[in-house]
Amino acid sequence: MFALIGNLGWTEVLLIFLIALIIFGPSRLPELAKSIGKGLREFKKAARGIEDEINKPVDEVKNAGYQQREEIPQRGEGSWKLSRPHDEVKQIEDKQNKEGEKS
């Protein structure tokens, strides 16, 4: 909590508390602290929402990159078809089909 205020010692905090107690009185001080707490909570929530809105497009771009990487055929997943002559590819596919029918 005191990180927002800066480097305050215990004497400065006590002095601020006493001034607030004199100005607002002992009955209104808990209400004031409660409303300040709610305000800080709402501020943090709004800041988190803005941060999420900013990061959302960045995450979508990152995820799109991963999806494209997954769509590229990896070694052994059909990429061999690009480097072999058509007849050899046909022979290998026929061989794989026959082995699949035996199973």
C-alpha positions in Angstrom: 0.0 0.0 0.0 2.8 2.4 0.9 4.6 1.7 -2.3 2.2 4.0 -4.1 3.0 6.9 -1.7 6.8 6.5 -1.8 9.4 6.2 0.9 7.5 7.2 4.0 8.7 6.3 7.4 6.5 5.2 10.3 6.5 8.8 11.7 5.1 10.3 8.5 2.4 7.6 8.2 1.5 8.2 11.9 1.3 12.0 11.2 -0.9 11.5 8.2 -3.2 9.2 10.1 -3.5 11.7 13.0 -4.3 14.5 10.6 -7.0 12.4 8.9 -8.4 11.4 12.3 -8.7 15.1 13.2 -10.2 16.2 9.9 -12.7 13.3 9.4 -13.3 12.1 13.0 -13.2 8.6 14.3 -16.7 7.7 13.0 -16.0 8.5 9.3 -12.4 7.2 9.1 -13.4 3.5 8.6 -15.9 4.5 5.9 -13.2 6.6 4.2 -10.7 3.7 4.3 -13.3 1.4 2.9 -14.1 3.7 0.0 -10.4 4.2 -0.8 -9.9 0.4 -0.8 -12.9 0.0 -3.2 -11.5 2.7 -5.5 -8.1 1.1 -5.6 -9.6 -2.3 -6.3 -11.7 -0.8 -9.2 -8.6 1.0 -10.6 -6.6 -2.2 -10.6 -9.4 -4.1 -12.3 -9.7 -1.5 -15.0 -6.0 -1.4 -15.5 -5.9 -5.2 -15.8 -8.8 -5.1 -18.4 -6.9 -2.5 -20.5 -3.8 -4.7 -20.3 -5.7 -7.7 -21.4 -7.2 -5.8 -24.4 -3.7 -4.7 -25.4 -2.2 -8.2 -25.1 -5.2 -9.9 -26.8 -4.1 -9.1 -30.4 -0.5 -10.0 -29.6 -1.6 -13.4 -28.3 -3.7 -14.0 -31.4 -0.7 -13.4 -33.6 1.4 -15.7 -31.5 -1.2 -18.4 -31.6 -1.7 -18.0 -35.4 2.1 -18.5 -35.8 1.9 -21.7 -33.9 -1.0 -23.0 -35.9 0.8 -22.3 -39.2 3.8 -24.1 -37.9 1.7 -27.2 -37.1 0.1 -27.2 -40.6 3.6 -27.5 -42.2 4.2 -31.2 -42.8 7.1 -32.4 -40.7 9.7 -34.9 -41.7 8.0 -38.3 -42.2 4.5 -36.8 -42.4 4.2 -36.7 -46.2 7.0 -34.2 -46.9 8.8 -37.1 -48.7 6.2 -36.7 -51.5 7.7 -33.4 -52.5 11.2 -34.8 -53.1 10.6 -38.1 -54.9 9.6 -38.9 -58.4 5.9 -39.6 -59.0 6.3 -43.3 -59.8 8.2 -44.0 -56.6 5.6 -42.1 -54.5 2.9 -44.2 -56.1 4.8 -47.4 -55.2 5.3 -46.4 -51.6 1.6 -45.4 -51.2 0.4 -48.7 -52.7 2.8 -50.5 -50.3 1.4 -48.6 -47.3 -2.2 -49.3 -48.4 -1.5 -53.0 -48.6 0.1 -53.1 -45.2 -2.9 -51.2 -43.8 -5.4 -53.7 -45.3 -3.5 -56.6 -43.7 -3.8 -55.1 -40.2 
